[in-house]
Amino acid sequence: MNRIKGLKTKYFPLYSDRIFFLCGAVMLCSEIWKQLTLTFLLGHGHYNWWYFPFQLCSIPMYILLAYPWLRAPGIRSALLGFLMSYTLLGGIAVFADTSGLHYPLASLTAHSYLWHILLIAVGLFAGSLFSSGTARLLPAFASGTCLYLSCCLLAEIFNLALDRFGTINMFYINPHYQMQQIFFHSLSLSLGNLPAILLYIAATVFGAFLLSLLWHVPGRFVLHRFLHRNP
């Protein structure tokens, strides 16, 4: 028992570390199940690159698994900045058009809904955790935005390098495919696909910024009181 407690103290010294890592582990296990189901049950052994796990809604899984070991204040601030804005946005925005959540198997559909609900919960928890600290909002959001843009760049590298193997559209910014998101599809038809992709990225940053303001006074005070109210 003491050894287990010692390991917990060493690797997961904070309660938030344990919560984040547990969520990340659950997401990883469910993602492995999803990939196996899509590949072998639905794909008959053929991997579908469309479901490669590097979308905006997939990034939190990697962050949550790494969070307990990335303890530098600046890195923690960037990770929380991403989780409380971009993760929250990714969890909420998908419910504006739920067609992408539906699969031929009910279990996969349920997984998609639960995944995005968990993203919302993680985003709210990250924001509450951030608001209880002393880090400043704008630097944290700026760092989180740098992380988001870095992921966009990496997603585009995946898109261009792997699309010869099948249909792949990480972050939905592959220039070889017409934008399909609500509103941006119309923009791609009138302005062209590349301008629509750039506007989509800019709109994502702006939307995440608006959500980050929830954690600014007085917004963060109201949300903090709501999340910590007595039953």
N, C-alpha and C positions, 0 to 999 in steps of 0.2 A: 504493500500500500504506500509506504513512504517513497519507494522507488518511482511508482506511478506519479505521485504528487510532485516528486523532484523533476521528472520529465515534463510534467505539465507546467511547472514553474519556469523551467529552462526554455522550452520551445513555445509555450503559449502563456506568457506571463500575464496577459490582460484578458479579461472576459471577452472583450470585443475580438481579440485574436481567435479565440475558440469559436465564437459565433461565425465569424467570416470563414474560417477554415472548414467548419462543418458544412456551411452552405456550399462552399466550393467543392467539397468532397461529394456531397449529394448530387450536385450538378454534373460533376465528372462521371460518376457512376451511371446517372441517367442518360448522359450523352453517349457513353459507350454502348449502353443498351439500345439507344436510338439508332446509332450508326450500324450496329449489327443487324437490327431489325430491318432497316432500310436496305442494307446491302444483301442480306441472305434471304429474308422472308419476302420482301417486295421486289428486290432487284435480282433475285436468283443468282447471287454471286457477283453481280456487276456493280461496281461502286459508282454512285451518282455524285459527281463533284458539286452539284448544286447545293448539297447538304454538308459540304465541308465546313467544319465548325470554326469559322472565322468571320462571323457577322458581328455587328455592333452588339447584339444581344448575347453573343458568345464570349466576348472579351471579359465580362465580369467573372466568369468561371476561372479564368487564368489568374486574374487579379486576386480573387479571394483565396486561391490556393497559395499564392506567393506572399500575401499580405503579412502573415505572422513573422516572416523572416526578413522583410524589408522594413527596418526599424528607424532609418534615418528620418528625422523630422520633415525634411523637404520632400522625400519620397512618399512618406505617409500622407502628407498634405496633398500631393498630386493624385495619389490613389483615391483618397476621400473625395477630392474635387471631381474626379471622373465618376465615381460611384454615385455621388449625391446629385449629379446633374445629367450626365450622358446615360448612365444606367437607368436612372429614373425615367428619363425621356424615352429610352428604348422600350421600357416596360409599359409605359402609358400609351405611346403613339400607336402601337400595334393594334390597339382596340378601336382605333378609328377605321380600320379595315381589317377584319379578322379572317379574310379569305386565306391569307398565308398561314393561318394556324391549323387549317383543316387538312387531314390526311385520310387515305383510304381505311386506315385502322383507327378505331375509336381510342385505343390506348395511346397512339401517337398524338392524336388531337388533344387528349387530356394532358399529356406531357407538355405540349406547347403552351396551353393555357396556364398550367401550373408554373412552368418556367418563367413566364412573363409576370405572373403575380408575384413570384419570388423576387424577380428583379425590382419590382416596385417596393417590396418590403425591405430589400437590401439597400435600395436608394434612400428610403426614409430613415433606416437605421444609421446609415453612413452620415446623413445630414445631421441627425440628432447627435451623433458622436462628435462630428465636426463642431457643431454649435456649442458643445460643452467644453471645448478647448479654447486656445488663445490664438490660433492661426487666423490670418486675415483672409477674407472671402475672395477678393479679386486675384491675389497671387495664387491661391489654391485653384481657382477656376482656370486661370491662365495655364497653370501646370497641367491640369486635367485636359485642357484643350490641346496642348502640345502632345499629350499622350494619344488623344483621339486622332489628331492629324497624322501622327506617326503610324497609327493603326490603319488609317486610310491609305497611306503610302504602301504599307506592307500588303494590304488587301489588294491594291492595284498590281503589285508585283505578282501576287498569287494569280490574279485574273489573267494577266498577260502571259505568265509562264505556264499555266496549267490548262488554259482553255482549249489547247489542242487535244487534250485527253477527254474532253466532254464539256457540257454546259456548266460554267462556273461564273458566279456574279457576286463576289464578296463585297459587302457594304452596298451592294446595288449600284456600283460605280464603274462597272466594266464598260468601256467605250464601244465595245463590239455588240452590245445589246441595248435596245431602246429602253429608256427609262419607263418604268411601269407604275411608279408611285403616284398616288392621287395628286393632281395638280401638276406635278413635274412631268408627267407623261405629255400633257398638253403643251407645256413649255418646250419639251424636246421636239415636238412637231413644228412649233413656230420659230424657235430660236436655234435649234440644232441640239444634238445629244450632249456634246461636250459642255456648252454653256449651261444646260439644264443640270448636268452632274455637278458643276461648280456651284451653282445656285443651291442645289440640294445640300451640299456640304456646308455652305454658308448658313442655310436655314437651320440645319441641325445644330450648328454652333450657337446661333441666336436663340433657338428653342431651349437649348441646355442652359444658356445664360439666364433666361427668364426663370427657369426652374431653380437655378442656384440662388436667385433672389429670395426664395422661400426661407433660406437660412440666414438672411440678413435681418437685422432688427428693423421693424418689429415682427416681420414674418417668422423669423426663427424662434422668437419668444412664444408666439402663439402656437406654432407647431410643436415646440419643445414641451409646452404645458399640456397640449393634447396627447402627445405620446407618453407622457409620464403622469397622467392624471390618475388619481386613486379610483379603483372600481367602486 
